[in-house]
Amino acid sequence: MPIYEYSCHQCTSKFEVMRPFSQSSVPAPCPTCKSSAERIPSTFACFTTSAGGAAMPVAGTSSCSCGSCGGGSCGTCHAG
């Protein structure tokens, strides 16, 4: 079951709810003030590490137009 993020306009609380996809757009009761809270877009970080241990974007998650590299400098699309 997916986890969705919600934000309460009444008390500005942010919280997560695990619920079926069929209920994803239904407002959720705020656990703090019990008001109806709207779903907000979820954000997350996605990265991998190079052979040297440095963090770098995962292929296809950057602004690179070719989609075959992690962004930065790429021999395929010459991004960066």
mmCIF file of the N, C-alpha and C atoms, coordinates in Angstrom:
data_MODEL
# 
_entry.id   MODEL 
# 
loop_
_atom_site.group_PDB 
_atom_site.id 
_atom_site.type_symbol 
_atom_site.label_atom_id 
_atom_site.label_alt_id 
_atom_site.label_comp_id 
_atom_site.label_asym_id 
_atom_site.label_entity_id 
_atom_site.label_seq_id 
_atom_site.pdbx_PDB_ins_code 
_atom_site.Cartn_x 
_atom_site.Cartn_y 
_atom_site.Cartn_z 
_atom_site.occupancy 
_atom_site.B_iso_or_equiv 
_atom_site.pdbx_formal_charge 
_atom_site.auth_seq_id 
_atom_site.auth_comp_id 
_atom_site.auth_asym_id 
_atom_site.auth_atom_id 
_atom_site.pdbx_PDB_model_num 
ATOM 1   N N  . MET A 1 1  ? 0.845  -1.177 0.000   1.00 0.00 ? 1  MET A N  1 
ATOM 2   C CA . MET A 1 1  ? 0.000  0.000  0.000   1.00 0.00 ? 1  MET A CA 1 
ATOM 3   C C  . MET A 1 1  ? 0.893  1.245  0.000   1.00 0.00 ? 1  MET A C  1 
ATOM 4   N N  . PRO A 1 2  ? 0.586  2.231  -0.843  1.00 0.00 ? 2  PRO A N  1 
ATOM 5   C CA . PRO A 1 2  ? 1.407  3.452  -0.913  1.00 0.00 ? 2  PRO A CA 1 
ATOM 6   C C  . PRO A 1 2  ? 1.259  4.349  0.312   1.00 0.00 ? 2  PRO A C  1 
ATOM 7   N N  . ILE A 1 3  ? 2.281  5.145  0.540   1.00 0.00 ? 3  ILE A N  1 
ATOM 8   C CA . ILE A 1 3  ? 2.265  6.155  1.603   1.00 0.00 ? 3  ILE A CA 1 
ATOM 9   C C  . ILE A 1 3  ? 2.113  7.514  0.938   1.00 0.00 ? 3  ILE A C  1 
ATOM 10  N N  . TYR A 1 4  ? 1.150  8.301  1.389   1.00 0.00 ? 4  TYR A N  1 
ATOM 11  C CA . TYR A 1 4  ? 0.888  9.635  0.838   1.00 0.00 ? 4  TYR A CA 1 
ATOM 12  C C  . TYR A 1 4  ? 1.159  10.688 1.907   1.00 0.00 ? 4  TYR A C  1 
ATOM 13  N N  . GLU A 1 5  ? 1.622  11.856 1.460   1.00 0.00 ? 5  GLU A N  1 
ATOM 14  C CA . GLU A 1 5  ? 1.891  12.967 2.379   1.00 0.00 ? 5  GLU A CA 1 
ATOM 15  C C  . GLU A 1 5  ? 0.728  13.954 2.340   1.00 0.00 ? 5  GLU A C  1 
ATOM 16  N N  . TYR A 1 6  ? 0.403  14.493 3.507   1.00 0.00 ? 6  TYR A N  1 
ATOM 17  C CA . TYR A 1 6  ? -0.701 15.451 3.641   1.00 0.00 ? 6  TYR A CA 1 
ATOM 18  C C  . TYR A 1 6  ? -0.245 16.663 4.443   1.00 0.00 ? 6  TYR A C  1 
ATOM 19  N N  . SER A 1 7  ? -0.908 17.791 4.193   1.00 0.00 ? 7  SER A N  1 
ATOM 20  C CA . SER A 1 7  ? -0.623 19.021 4.917   1.00 0.00 ? 7  SER A CA 1 
ATOM 21  C C  . SER A 1 7  ? -1.944 19.618 5.399   1.00 0.00 ? 7  SER A C  1 
ATOM 22  N N  . CYS A 1 8  ? -1.978 19.941 6.680   1.00 0.00 ? 8  CYS A N  1 
ATOM 23  C CA . CYS A 1 8  ? -3.175 20.526 7.284   1.00 0.00 ? 8  CYS A CA 1 
ATOM 24  C C  . CYS A 1 8  ? -3.098 22.049 7.184   1.00 0.00 ? 8  CYS A C  1 
ATOM 25  N N  . HIS A 1 9  ? -4.109 22.658 6.597   1.00 0.00 ? 9  HIS A N  1 
ATOM 26  C CA . HIS A 1 9  ? -4.146 24.118 6.472   1.00 0.00 ? 9  HIS A CA 1 
ATOM 27  C C  . HIS A 1 9  ? -4.521 24.779 7.805   1.00 0.00 ? 9  HIS A C  1 
ATOM 28  N N  . GLN A 1 10 ? -5.186 24.032 8.675   1.00 0.00 ? 10 GLN A N  1 
ATOM 29  C CA . GLN A 1 10 ? -5.628 24.573 9.960   1.00 0.00 ? 10 GLN A CA 1 
ATOM 30  C C  . GLN A 1 10 ? -4.462 24.752 10.945  1.00 0.00 ? 10 GLN A C  1 
ATOM 31  N N  . CYS A 1 11 ? -3.651 23.703 11.129  1.00 0.00 ? 11 CYS A N  1 
ATOM 32  C CA . CYS A 1 11 ? -2.576 23.777 12.126  1.00 0.00 ? 11 CYS A CA 1 
ATOM 33  C C  . CYS A 1 11 ? -1.173 23.670 11.511  1.00 0.00 ? 11 CYS A C  1 
ATOM 34  N N  . THR A 1 12 ? -1.085 23.618 10.188  1.00 0.00 ? 12 THR A N  1 
ATOM 35  C CA . THR A 1 12 ? 0.159  23.529 9.395   1.00 0.00 ? 12 THR A CA 1 
ATOM 36  C C  . THR A 1 12 ? 0.972  22.251 9.661   1.00 0.00 ? 12 THR A C  1 
ATOM 37  N N  . SER A 1 13 ? 0.335  21.241 10.207  1.00 0.00 ? 13 SER A N  1 
ATOM 38  C CA . SER A 1 13 ? 0.988  19.966 10.442  1.00 0.00 ? 13 SER A CA 1 
ATOM 39  C C  . SER A 1 13 ? 1.161  19.216 9.118   1.00 0.00 ? 13 SER A C  1 
ATOM 40  N N  . LYS A 1 14 ? 2.276  18.497 8.973   1.00 0.00 ? 14 LYS A N  1 
ATOM 41  C CA . LYS A 1 14 ? 2.501  17.636 7.809   1.00 0.00 ? 14 LYS A CA 1 
ATOM 42  C C  . LYS A 1 14 ? 2.626  16.209 8.321   1.00 0.00 ? 14 LYS A C  1 
ATOM 43  N N  . PHE A 1 15 ? 1.982  15.268 7.628   1.00 0.00 ? 15 PHE A N  1 
ATOM 44  C CA . PHE A 1 15 ? 1.978  13.880 8.078   1.00 0.00 ? 15 PHE A CA 1 
ATOM 45  C C  . PHE A 1 15 ? 1.805  12.943 6.897   1.00 0.00 ? 15 PHE A C  1 
ATOM 46  N N  . GLU A 1 16 ? 2.038  11.655 7.148   1.00 0.00 ? 16 GLU A N  1 
ATOM 47  C CA . GLU A 1 16 ? 1.924  10.631 6.118   1.00 0.00 ? 16 GLU A CA 1 
ATOM 48  C C  . GLU A 1 16 ? 0.815  9.659  6.492   1.00 0.00 ? 16 GLU A C  1 
ATOM 49  N N  . VAL A 1 17 ? 0.154  9.113  5.438   1.00 0.00 ? 17 VAL A N  1 
ATOM 50  C CA . VAL A 1 17 ? -0.903 8.125  5.644   1.00 0.00 ? 17 VAL A CA 1 
ATOM 51  C C  . VAL A 1 17 ? -0.693 6.991  4.647   1.00 0.00 ? 17 VAL A C  1 
ATOM 52  N N  . MET A 1 18 ? -0.736 5.759  5.130   1.00 0.00 ? 18 MET A N  1 
ATOM 53  C CA . MET A 1 18 ? -0.681 4.596  4.253   1.00 0.00 ? 18 MET A CA 1 
ATOM 54  C C  . MET A 1 18 ? -2.122 4.225  3.924   1.00 0.00 ? 18 MET A C  1 
ATOM 55  N N  . ARG A 1 19 ? -2.457 4.279  2.632   1.00 0.00 ? 19 ARG A N  1 
ATOM 56  C CA . ARG A 1 19 ? -3.824 3.977  2.226   1.00 0.00 ? 19 ARG A CA 1 
ATOM 57  C C  . ARG A 1 19 ? -3.841 3.466  0.798   1.00 0.00 ? 19 ARG A C  1 
ATOM 58  N N  . PRO A 1 20 ? -4.929 2.823  0.383   1.00 0.00 ? 20 PRO A N  1 
ATOM 59  C CA . PRO A 1 20 ? -5.015 2.300  -0.981  1.00 0.00 ? 20 PRO A CA 1 
ATOM 60  C C  . PRO A 1 20 ? -4.996 3.421  -2.022  1.00 0.00 ? 20 PRO A C  1 
ATOM 61  N N  . PHE A 1 21 ? -4.537 3.101  -3.213  1.00 0.00 ? 21 PHE A N  1 
ATOM 62  C CA . PHE A 1 21 ? -4.495 4.064  -4.310  1.00 0.00 ? 21 PHE A CA 1 
ATOM 63  C C  . PHE A 1 21 ? -5.877 4.663  -4.569  1.00 0.00 ? 21 PHE A C  1 
ATOM 64  N N  . SER A 1 22 ? -6.925 3.879  -4.401  1.00 0.00 ? 22 SER A N  1 
ATOM 65  C CA . SER A 1 22 ? -8.293 4.359  -4.652  1.00 0.00 ? 22 SER A CA 1 
ATOM 66  C C  . SER A 1 22 ? -8.683 5.505  -3.721  1.00 0.00 ? 22 SER A C  1 
ATOM 67  N N  . GLN A 1 23 ? -7.971 5.682  -2.606  1.00 0.00 ? 23 GLN A N  1 
ATOM 68  C CA . GLN A 1 23 ? -8.266 6.755  -1.654  1.00 0.00 ? 23 GLN A CA 1 
ATOM 69  C C  . GLN A 1 23 ? -7.212 7.857  -1.676  1.00 0.00 ? 23 GLN A C  1 
ATOM 70  N N  . SER A 1 24 ? -6.325 7.841  -2.672  1.00 0.00 ? 24 SER A N  1 
ATOM 71  C CA . SER A 1 24 ? -5.204 8.787  -2.699  1.00 0.00 ? 24 SER A CA 1 
ATOM 72  C C  . SER A 1 24 ? -5.622 10.253 -2.761  1.00 0.00 ? 24 SER A C  1 
ATOM 73  N N  . SER A 1 25 ? -6.731 10.559 -3.396  1.00 0.00 ? 25 SER A N  1 
ATOM 74  C CA . SER A 1 25 ? -7.142 11.963 -3.520  1.00 0.00 ? 25 SER A CA 1 
ATOM 75  C C  . SER A 1 25 ? -8.151 12.391 -2.451  1.00 0.00 ? 25 SER A C  1 
ATOM 76  N N  . VAL A 1 26 ? -8.549 11.476 -1.591  1.00 0.00 ? 26 VAL A N  1 
ATOM 77  C CA . VAL A 1 26 ? -9.503 11.796 -0.526  1.00 0.00 ? 26 VAL A CA 1 
ATOM 78  C C  . VAL A 1 26 ? -8.755 12.504 0.606   1.00 0.00 ? 26 VAL A C  1 
ATOM 79  N N  . PRO A 1 27 ? -9.242 13.655 1.079   1.00 0.00 ? 27 PRO A N  1 
ATOM 80  C CA . PRO A 1 27 ? -8.583 14.335 2.205   1.00 0.00 ? 27 PRO A CA 1 
ATOM 81  C C  . PRO A 1 27 ? -8.479 13.397 3.419   1.00 0.00 ? 27 PRO A C  1 
ATOM 82  N N  . ALA A 1 28 ? -7.434 13.579 4.212   1.00 0.00 ? 28 ALA A N  1 
ATOM 83  C CA . ALA A 1 28 ? -7.201 12.746 5.399   1.00 0.00 ? 28 ALA A CA 1 
ATOM 84  C C  . ALA A 1 28 ? -7.378 13.583 6.663   1.00 0.00 ? 28 ALA A C  1 
ATOM 85  N N  . PRO A 1 29 ? -7.864 12.979 7.742   1.00 0.00 ? 29 PRO A N  1 
ATOM 86  C CA . PRO A 1 29 ? -7.996 13.726 8.996   1.00 0.00 ? 29 PRO A CA 1 
ATOM 87  C C  . PRO A 1 29 ? -6.623 13.991 9.613   1.00 0.00 ? 29 PRO A C  1 
ATOM 88  N N  . CYS A 1 30 ? -6.381 15.219 9.994   1.00 0.00 ? 30 CYS A N  1 
ATOM 89  C CA . CYS A 1 30 ? -5.121 15.604 10.622  1.00 0.00 ? 30 CYS A CA 1 
ATOM 90  C C  . CYS A 1 30 ? -5.022 14.941 11.995  1.00 0.00 ? 30 CYS A C  1 
ATOM 91  N N  . PRO A 1 31 ? -3.909 14.259 12.289  1.00 0.00 ? 31 PRO A N  1 
ATOM 92  C CA . PRO A 1 31 ? -3.773 13.610 13.602  1.00 0.00 ? 31 PRO A CA 1 
ATOM 93  C C  . PRO A 1 31 ? -3.630 14.607 14.755  1.00 0.00 ? 31 PRO A C  1 
ATOM 94  N N  . THR A 1 32 ? -3.282 15.865 14.447  1.00 0.00 ? 32 THR A N  1 
ATOM 95  C CA . THR A 1 32 ? -3.097 16.878 15.488  1.00 0.00 ? 32 THR A CA 1 
ATOM 96  C C  . THR A 1 32 ? -4.397 17.580 15.849  1.00 0.00 ? 32 THR A C  1 
ATOM 97  N N  . CYS A 1 33 ? -5.087 18.117 14.814  1.00 0.00 ? 33 CYS A N  1 
ATOM 98  C CA . CYS A 1 33 ? -6.286 18.920 15.093  1.00 0.00 ? 33 CYS A CA 1 
ATOM 99  C C  . CYS A 1 33 ? -7.583 18.323 14.547  1.00 0.00 ? 33 CYS A C  1 
ATOM 100 N N  . LYS A 1 34 ? -7.480 17.195 13.857  1.00 0.00 ? 34 LYS A N  1 
ATOM 101 C CA . LYS A 1 34 ? -8.624 16.465 13.293  1.00 0.00 ? 34 LYS A CA 1 
ATOM 102 C C  . LYS A 1 34 ? -9.293 17.179 12.117  1.00 0.00 ? 34 LYS A C  1 
ATOM 103 N N  . SER A 1 35 ? -8.720 18.277 11.596  1.00 0.00 ? 35 SER A N  1 
ATOM 104 C CA . SER A 1 35 ? -9.259 18.952 10.414  1.00 0.00 ? 35 SER A CA 1 
ATOM 105 C C  . SER A 1 35 ? -8.973 18.124 9.174   1.00 0.00 ? 35 SER A C  1 
ATOM 106 N N  . SER A 1 36 ? -9.633 18.441 8.099   1.00 0.00 ? 36 SER A N  1 
ATOM 107 C CA . SER A 1 36 ? -9.425 17.764 6.828   1.00 0.00 ? 36 SER A CA 1 
ATOM 108 C C  . SER A 1 36 ? -8.152 18.302 6.179   1.00 0.00 ? 36 SER A C  1 
ATOM 109 N N  . ALA A 1 37 ? -7.224 17.425 5.841   1.00 0.00 ? 37 ALA A N  1 
ATOM 110 C CA . ALA A 1 37 ? -5.936 17.821 5.257   1.00 0.00 ? 37 ALA A CA 1 
ATOM 111 C C  . ALA A 1 37 ? -5.846 17.340 3.815   1.00 0.00 ? 37 ALA A C  1 
ATOM 112 N N  . GLU A 1 38 ? -5.241 18.156 2.972   1.00 0.00 ? 38 GLU A N  1 
ATOM 113 C CA . GLU A 1 38 ? -5.098 17.843 1.557   1.00 0.00 ? 38 GLU A CA 1 
ATOM 114 C C  . GLU A 1 38 ? -3.770 17.144 1.279   1.00 0.00 ? 38 GLU A C  1 
ATOM 115 N N  . ARG A 1 39 ? -3.773 16.289 0.279   1.00 0.00 ? 39 ARG A N  1 
ATOM 116 C CA . ARG A 1 39 ? -2.558 15.587 -0.136  1.00 0.00 ? 39 ARG A CA 1 
ATOM 117 C C  . ARG A 1 39 ? -1.606 16.571 -0.807  1.00 0.00 ? 39 ARG A C  1 
ATOM 118 N N  . ILE A 1 40 ? -0.311 16.420 -0.533  1.00 0.00 ? 40 ILE A N  1 
ATOM 119 C CA . ILE A 1 40 ? 0.715  17.266 -1.146  1.00 0.00 ? 40 ILE A CA 1 
ATOM 120 C C  . ILE A 1 40 ? 1.671  16.379 -1.942  1.00 0.00 ? 40 ILE A C  1 
ATOM 121 N N  . PRO A 1 41 ? 2.372  16.950 -2.936  1.00 0.00 ? 41 PRO A N  1 
ATOM 122 C CA . PRO A 1 41 ? 3.338  16.156 -3.704  1.00 0.00 ? 41 PRO A CA 1 
ATOM 123 C C  . PRO A 1 41 ? 4.476  15.666 -2.804  1.00 0.00 ? 41 PRO A C  1 
ATOM 124 N N  . SER A 1 42 ? 4.836  14.415 -2.969  1.00 0.00 ? 42 SER A N  1 
ATOM 125 C CA . SER A 1 42 ? 5.940  13.842 -2.213  1.00 0.00 ? 42 SER A CA 1 
ATOM 126 C C  . SER A 1 42 ? 7.260  14.131 -2.911  1.00 0.00 ? 42 SER A C  1 
ATOM 127 N N  . THR A 1 43 ? 8.304  14.346 -2.128  1.00 0.00 ? 43 THR A N  1 
ATOM 128 C CA . THR A 1 43 ? 9.634  14.550 -2.681  1.00 0.00 ? 43 THR A CA 1 
ATOM 129 C C  . THR A 1 43 ? 10.582 13.548 -2.048  1.00 0.00 ? 43 THR A C  1 
ATOM 130 N N  . PHE A 1 44 ? 11.588 13.172 -2.798  1.00 0.00 ? 44 PHE A N  1 
ATOM 131 C CA . PHE A 1 44 ? 12.571 12.247 -2.268  1.00 0.00 ? 44 PHE A CA 1 
ATOM 132 C C  . PHE A 1 44 ? 13.891 12.448 -2.985  1.00 0.00 ? 44 PHE A C  1 
ATOM 133 N N  . ALA A 1 45 ? 14.938 11.991 -2.384  1.00 0.00 ? 45 ALA A N  1 
ATOM 134 C CA . ALA A 1 45 ? 16.273 12.094 -2.973  1.00 0.00 ? 45 ALA A CA 1 
ATOM 135 C C  . ALA A 1 45 ? 16.646 10.738 -3.559  1.00 0.00 ? 45 ALA A C  1 
ATOM 136 N N  . CYS A 1 46 ? 17.308 10.775 -4.690  1.00 0.00 ? 46 CYS A N  1 
ATOM 137 C CA . CYS A 1 46 ? 17.711 9.546  -5.356  1.00 0.00 ? 46 CYS A CA 1 
ATOM 138 C C  . CYS A 1 46 ? 19.157 9.703  -5.809  1.00 0.00 ? 46 CYS A C  1 
ATOM 139 N N  . PHE A 1 47 ? 20.055 8.900  -5.254  1.00 0.00 ? 47 PHE A N  1 
ATOM 140 C CA . PHE A 1 47 ? 21.447 8.990  -5.649  1.00 0.00 ? 47 PHE A CA 1 
ATOM 141 C C  . PHE A 1 47 ? 22.125 7.634  -5.492  1.00 0.00 ? 47 PHE A C  1 
ATOM 142 N N  . THR A 1 48 ? 23.271 7.521  -6.070  1.00 0.00 ? 48 THR A N  1 
ATOM 143 C CA . THR A 1 48 ? 24.101 6.331  -5.959  1.00 0.00 ? 48 THR A CA 1 
ATOM 144 C C  . THR A 1 48 ? 25.514 6.801  -5.640  1.00 0.00 ? 48 THR A C  1 
ATOM 145 N N  . THR A 1 49 ? 26.435 5.909  -5.517  1.00 0.00 ? 49 THR A N  1 
ATOM 146 C CA . THR A 1 49 ? 27.814 6.318  -5.270  1.00 0.00 ? 49 THR A CA 1 
ATOM 147 C C  . THR A 1 49 ? 28.720 5.810  -6.384  1.00 0.00 ? 49 THR A C  1 
ATOM 148 N N  . SER A 1 50 ? 29.749 6.576  -6.661  1.00 0.00 ? 50 SER A N  1 
ATOM 149 C CA . SER A 1 50 ? 30.739 6.179  -7.661  1.00 0.00 ? 50 SER A CA 1 
ATOM 150 C C  . SER A 1 50 ? 31.674 5.142  -7.045  1.00 0.00 ? 50 SER A C  1 
ATOM 151 N N  . ALA A 1 51 ? 32.568 4.602  -7.846  1.00 0.00 ? 51 ALA A N  1 
ATOM 152 C CA . ALA A 1 51 ? 33.532 3.621  -7.347  1.00 0.00 ? 51 ALA A CA 1 
ATOM 153 C C  . ALA A 1 51 ? 34.380 4.210  -6.220  1.00 0.00 ? 51 ALA A C  1 
ATOM 154 N N  . GLY A 1 52 ? 34.599 5.535  -6.254  1.00 0.00 ? 52 GLY A N  1 
ATOM 155 C CA . GLY A 1 52 ? 35.378 6.208  -5.219  1.00 0.00 ? 52 GLY A CA 1 
ATOM 156 C C  . GLY A 1 52 ? 34.574 6.565  -3.985  1.00 0.00 ? 52 GLY A C  1 
ATOM 157 N N  . GLY A 1 53 ? 33.245 6.314  -4.017  1.00 0.00 ? 53 GLY A N  1 
ATOM 158 C CA . GLY A 1 53 ? 32.399 6.593  -2.865  1.00 0.00 ? 53 GLY A CA 1 
ATOM 159 C C  . GLY A 1 53 ? 31.699 7.938  -2.889  1.00 0.00 ? 53 GLY A C  1 
ATOM 160 N N  . ALA A 1 54 ? 31.914 8.752  -3.947  1.00 0.00 ? 54 ALA A N  1 
ATOM 161 C CA . ALA A 1 54 ? 31.269 10.059 -4.037  1.00 0.00 ? 54 ALA A CA 1 
ATOM 162 C C  . ALA A 1 54 ? 29.809 9.910  -4.464  1.00 0.00 ? 54 ALA A C  1 
ATOM 163 N N  . ALA A 1 55 ? 28.917 10.707 -3.866  1.00 0.00 ? 55 ALA A N  1 
ATOM 164 C CA . ALA A 1 55 ? 27.503 10.681 -4.237  1.00 0.00 ? 55 ALA A CA 1 
ATOM 165 C C  . ALA A 1 55 ? 27.315 11.283 -5.620  1.00 0.00 ? 55 ALA A C  1 
ATOM 166 N N  . MET A 1 56 ? 26.422 10.664 -6.418  1.00 0.00 ? 56 MET A N  1 
ATOM 167 C CA . MET A 1 56 ? 26.100 11.180 -7.742  1.00 0.00 ? 56 MET A CA 1 
ATOM 168 C C  . MET A 1 56 ? 24.668 10.792 -8.079  1.00 0.00 ? 56 MET A C  1 
ATOM 169 N N  . PRO A 1 57 ? 23.981 11.569 -8.961  1.00 0.00 ? 57 PRO A N  1 
ATOM 170 C CA . PRO A 1 57 ? 22.593 11.262 -9.312  1.00 0.00 ? 57 PRO A CA 1 
ATOM 171 C C  . PRO A 1 57 ? 22.461 9.893  -9.973  1.00 0.00 ? 57 PRO A C  1 
ATOM 172 N N  . VAL A 1 58 ? 21.305 9.279  -9.828  1.00 0.00 ? 58 VAL A N  1 
ATOM 173 C CA . VAL A 1 58 ? 21.013 8.008  -10.483 1.00 0.00 ? 58 VAL A CA 1 
ATOM 174 C C  . VAL A 1 58 ? 20.696 8.285  -11.945 1.00 0.00 ? 58 VAL A C  1 
ATOM 175 N N  . ALA A 1 59 ? 21.096 7.399  -12.844 1.00 0.00 ? 59 ALA A N  1 
ATOM 176 C CA . ALA A 1 59 ? 20.856 7.568  -14.277 1.00 0.00 ? 59 ALA A CA 1 
ATOM 177 C C  . ALA A 1 59 ? 19.389 7.876  -14.548 1.00 0.00 ? 59 ALA A C  1 
ATOM 178 N N  . GLY A 1 60 ? 19.164 8.885  -15.373 1.00 0.00 ? 60 GLY A N  1 
ATOM 179 C CA . GLY A 1 60 ? 17.814 9.263  -15.763 1.00 0.00 ? 60 GLY A CA 1 
ATOM 180 C C  . GLY A 1 60 ? 17.090 10.170 -14.795 1.00 0.00 ? 60 GLY A C  1 
ATOM 181 N N  . THR A 1 61 ? 17.714 10.573 -13.677 1.00 0.00 ? 61 THR A N  1 
ATOM 182 C CA . THR A 1 61 ? 17.026 11.419 -12.694 1.00 0.00 ? 61 THR A CA 1 
ATOM 183 C C  . THR A 1 61 ? 17.505 12.856 -12.722 1.00 0.00 ? 61 THR A C  1 
ATOM 184 N N  . SER A 1 62 ? 18.408 13.190 -13.609 1.00 0.00 ? 62 SER A N  1 
ATOM 185 C CA . SER A 1 62 ? 18.920 14.555 -13.669 1.00 0.00 ? 62 SER A CA 1 
ATOM 186 C C  . SER A 1 62 ? 18.301 15.291 -14.844 1.00 0.00 ? 62 SER A C  1 
ATOM 187 N N  . SER A 1 63 ? 18.796 16.484 -15.129 1.00 0.00 ? 63 SER A N  1 
ATOM 188 C CA . SER A 1 63 ? 18.282 17.267 -16.243 1.00 0.00 ? 63 SER A CA 1 
ATOM 189 C C  . SER A 1 63 ? 18.926 16.878 -17.564 1.00 0.00 ? 63 SER A C  1 
ATOM 190 N N  . CYS A 1 64 ? 19.736 15.843 -17.573 1.00 0.00 ? 64 CYS A N  1 
ATOM 191 C CA . CYS A 1 64 ? 20.395 15.374 -18.785 1.00 0.00 ? 64 CYS A CA 1 
ATOM 192 C C  . CYS A 1 64 ? 19.337 14.916 -19.780 1.00 0.00 ? 64 CYS A C  1 
ATOM 193 N N  . SER A 1 65 ? 19.457 15.335 -21.017 1.00 0.00 ? 65 SER A N  1 
ATOM 194 C CA . SER A 1 65 ? 18.439 15.021 -22.006 1.00 0.00 ? 65 SER A CA 1 
ATOM 195 C C  . SER A 1 65 ? 18.550 13.616 -22.577 1.00 0.00 ? 65 SER A C  1 
ATOM 196 N N  . CYS A 1 66 ? 19.706 12.968 -22.437 1.00 0.00 ? 66 CYS A N  1 
ATOM 197 C CA . CYS A 1 66 ? 19.842 11.654 -23.069 1.00 0.00 ? 66 CYS A CA 1 
ATOM 198 C C  . CYS A 1 66 ? 19.284 10.530 -22.201 1.00 0.00 ? 66 CYS A C  1 
ATOM 199 N N  . GLY A 1 67 ? 19.215 10.721 -20.895 1.00 0.00 ? 67 GLY A N  1 
ATOM 200 C CA . GLY A 1 67 ? 18.653 9.715  -20.010 1.00 0.00 ? 67 GLY A CA 1 
ATOM 201 C C  . GLY A 1 67 ? 19.559 8.530  -19.751 1.00 0.00 ? 67 GLY A C  1 
ATOM 202 N N  . SER A 1 68 ? 20.773 8.524  -20.328 1.00 0.00 ? 68 SER A N  1 
ATOM 203 C CA . SER A 1 68 ? 21.642 7.372  -20.110 1.00 0.00 ? 68 SER A CA 1 
ATOM 204 C C  . SER A 1 68 ? 22.748 7.657  -19.102 1.00 0.00 ? 68 SER A C  1 
ATOM 205 N N  . CYS A 1 69 ? 22.794 8.860  -18.562 1.00 0.00 ? 69 CYS A N  1 
ATOM 206 C CA . CYS A 1 69 ? 23.819 9.168  -17.581 1.00 0.00 ? 69 CYS A CA 1 
ATOM 207 C C  . CYS A 1 69 ? 23.186 9.822  -16.360 1.00 0.00 ? 69 CYS A C  1 
ATOM 208 N N  . GLY A 1 70 ? 23.976 10.092 -15.368 1.00 0.00 ? 70 GLY A N  1 
ATOM 209 C CA . GLY A 1 70 ? 23.477 10.713 -14.155 1.00 0.00 ? 70 GLY A CA 1 
ATOM 210 C C  . GLY A 1 70 ? 23.599 12.227 -14.173 1.00 0.00 ? 70 GLY A C  1 
ATOM 211 N N  . GLY A 1 71 ? 23.875 12.814 -15.316 1.00 0.00 ? 71 GLY A N  1 
ATOM 212 C CA . GLY A 1 71 ? 24.042 14.257 -15.402 1.00 0.00 ? 71 GLY A CA 1 
ATOM 213 C C  . GLY A 1 71 ? 25.516 14.612 -15.313 1.00 0.00 ? 71 GLY A C  1 
ATOM 214 N N  . GLY A 1 72 ? 25.799 15.875 -15.221 1.00 0.00 ? 72 GLY A N  1 
ATOM 215 C CA . GLY A 1 72 ? 27.192 16.306 -15.153 1.00 0.00 ? 72 GLY A CA 1 
ATOM 216 C C  . GLY A 1 72 ? 27.825 16.222 -16.509 1.00 0.00 ? 72 GLY A C  1 
ATOM 217 N N  . SER A 1 73 ? 28.929 15.531 -16.633 1.00 0.00 ? 73 SER A N  1 
ATOM 218 C CA . SER A 1 73 ? 29.632 15.420 -17.897 1.00 0.00 ? 73 SER A CA 1 
ATOM 219 C C  . SER A 1 73 ? 29.434 14.026 -18.452 1.00 0.00 ? 73 SER A C  1 
ATOM 220 N N  . CYS A 1 74 ? 28.916 13.949 -19.651 1.00 0.00 ? 74 CYS A N  1 
ATOM 221 C CA . CYS A 1 74 ? 28.583 12.666 -20.252 1.00 0.00 ? 74 CYS A CA 1 
ATOM 222 C C  . CYS A 1 74 ? 29.051 12.641 -21.704 1.00 0.00 ? 74 CYS A C  1 
ATOM 223 N N  . GLY A 1 75 ? 29.698 11.598 -22.114 1.00 0.00 ? 75 GLY A N  1 
ATOM 224 C CA . GLY A 1 75 ? 30.177 11.488 -23.490 1.00 0.00 ? 75 GLY A CA 1 
ATOM 225 C C  . GLY A 1 75 ? 29.053 11.306 -24.501 1.00 0.00 ? 75 GLY A C  1 
ATOM 226 N N  . THR A 1 76 ? 27.870 10.883 -24.063 1.00 0.00 ? 76 THR A N  1 
ATOM 227 C CA . THR A 1 76 ? 26.763 10.643 -24.975 1.00 0.00 ? 76 THR A CA 1 
ATOM 228 C C  . THR A 1 76 ? 26.046 11.930 -25.359 1.00 0.00 ? 76 THR A C  1 
ATOM 229 N N  . CYS A 1 77 ? 25.674 12.730 -24.353 1.00 0.00 ? 77 CYS A N  1 
ATOM 230 C CA . CYS A 1 77 ? 24.894 13.948 -24.639 1.00 0.00 ? 77 CYS A CA 1 
ATOM 231 C C  . CYS A 1 77 ? 25.702 15.209 -24.406 1.00 0.00 ? 77 CYS A C  1 
ATOM 232 N N  . HIS A 1 78 ? 26.894 15.087 -23.889 1.00 0.00 ? 78 HIS A N  1 
ATOM 233 C CA . HIS A 1 78 ? 27.780 16.220 -23.628 1.00 0.00 ? 78 HIS A CA 1 
ATOM 234 C C  . HIS A 1 78 ? 27.186 17.218 -22.656 1.00 0.00 ? 78 HIS A C  1 
ATOM 235 N N  . ALA A 1 79 ? 26.353 16.753 -21.709 1.00 0.00 ? 79 ALA A N  1 
ATOM 236 C CA . ALA A 1 79 ? 25.785 17.644 -20.703 1.00 0.00 ? 79 ALA A CA 1 
ATOM 237 C C  . ALA A 1 79 ? 26.864 18.029 -19.700 1.00 0.00 ? 79 ALA A C  1 
ATOM 238 N N  . GLY A 1 80 ? 26.746 19.227 -19.195 1.00 0.00 ? 80 GLY A N  1 
ATOM 239 C CA . GLY A 1 80 ? 27.641 19.647 -18.124 1.00 0.00 ? 80 GLY A CA 1 
ATOM 240 C C  . GLY A 1 80 ? 28.712 20.535 -18.523 1.00 0.00 ? 80 GLY A C  1 
# 
